[in-house]
Amino acid sequence: MLNWQQIRERHEAVQARIEAAAARAGRSADDVTLVAVTKTWPAQLVIEAYDAGLSHFGENRPEELAAKRPLVEDALGPNVGNTWHLIGTLQSRKTDLAAAHADVFHALDRAKIARRLAADLAEVGRTLPAFVEVNLSGEATKSGLLLTNWEEDATQRAALRTMVHELLATPQLPPLGLMTMAPWDAPADEIRAVFRRCRLLAEWLAGELPGRPRLALSMGMTDDFEIAIEEGATHVRVGRALFGERET
Ligand SMILES: *Cc1c(COP(=O)(O)O)cnc(C)c1O
């Protein structure tokens, strides 16, 4: 496991790559939030990462978030300004853990989950801004609302619009935007096309919503975050580039 000085070096390198990608797209790097993905690493790694200047942390399993966050807060204090992102798919029997421990949810993909989360959030008096996860590449292993052919398929678009309208009517779950995953091991031009289609989908969706909100885009991981930023990502979820290969 890396210590805070090693993480700081890697953080600086990732930040420089974020800035270069943003500059190539004529964007400001300030519009890109780096979510440091700490899944599988112990609480001590998060503490080292905090000491290295990181403040947004991503976990993909709610049990792991629920176990790790209190350990980190016991060590650092609860109000040091960290934001905890739940980035992985949620099963309906675990919505209570997400409601209690996540600050941002990146993988909302079903109305049933939204309803359960909203009820659990109301109970604990919290709100959880959420990205709707969309599946643009059609890979069977990927979760998310099917928007594989959204440009042609009005039914796919309507399902997304309905979901987001429901969220707008649910004060506990304000919609932030869209999240997507690129296909595994695909050539760079295919990955770029997926991210571009996600941005265009968000632009279409914004036009369907009252007040035309600016929607955020959670896309890009270690192997493709620069392409994602060039295509409009506002949140990149990066693990291995910051912390090295996961051991499990
Ligand atoms: C693990 C994970 C990441 C980070 O992956 P790296 O390749 O380590 O950057 C991003 N998003 C999700 C949903 C993940 O599960």
Ligand as a Chemical Component Dictionary entry (heavy atoms), coordinates in Angstrom:
data_LIG
# 
_chem_comp.id                   LIG 
_chem_comp.type                 NON-POLYMER 
_chem_comp.pdbx_formal_charge   0 
_chem_comp.three_letter_code    LIG 
# 
loop_
_chem_comp_atom.comp_id 
_chem_comp_atom.atom_id 
_chem_comp_atom.alt_atom_id 
_chem_comp_atom.type_symbol 
_chem_comp_atom.charge 
_chem_comp_atom.model_Cartn_x 
_chem_comp_atom.model_Cartn_y 
_chem_comp_atom.model_Cartn_z 
_chem_comp_atom.pdbx_ordinal 
LIG C1 C1 C 0 -13.317 0.214  -9.792  1  
LIG C2 C2 C 0 -14.164 1.241  -10.457 2  
LIG C3 C3 C 0 -13.582 2.416  -11.008 3  
LIG C4 C4 C 0 -12.089 2.701  -10.974 4  
LIG O1 O1 O 0 -11.383 1.820  -11.782 5  
LIG P1 P1 P 0 -9.802  2.003  -12.061 6  
LIG O2 O2 O 0 -9.593  1.243  -13.292 7  
LIG O3 O3 O 0 -9.098  1.480  -10.867 8  
LIG O4 O4 O 0 -9.556  3.476  -12.245 9  
LIG C5 C5 C 0 -14.438 3.339  -11.576 10 
LIG N1 N1 N 0 -15.776 3.151  -11.627 11 
LIG C6 C6 C 0 -16.363 2.048  -11.123 12 
LIG C7 C7 C 0 -17.832 1.901  -11.220 13 
LIG C8 C8 C 0 -15.580 1.067  -10.513 14 
LIG O5 O5 O 0 -16.166 -0.032 -10.019 15 
# 
loop_
_chem_comp_bond.comp_id 
_chem_comp_bond.atom_id_1 
_chem_comp_bond.atom_id_2 
_chem_comp_bond.value_order 
_chem_comp_bond.pdbx_ordinal 
LIG C1 C2 SING 1  
LIG C2 C3 SING 2  
LIG C2 C8 DOUB 3  
LIG C3 C4 SING 4  
LIG C3 C5 DOUB 5  
LIG C4 O1 SING 6  
LIG O1 P1 SING 7  
LIG P1 O2 DOUB 8  
LIG P1 O3 SING 9  
LIG P1 O4 SING 10 
LIG C5 N1 SING 11 
LIG N1 C6 DOUB 12 
LIG C6 C7 SING 13 
LIG C6 C8 SING 14 
LIG C8 O5 SING 15 
# 
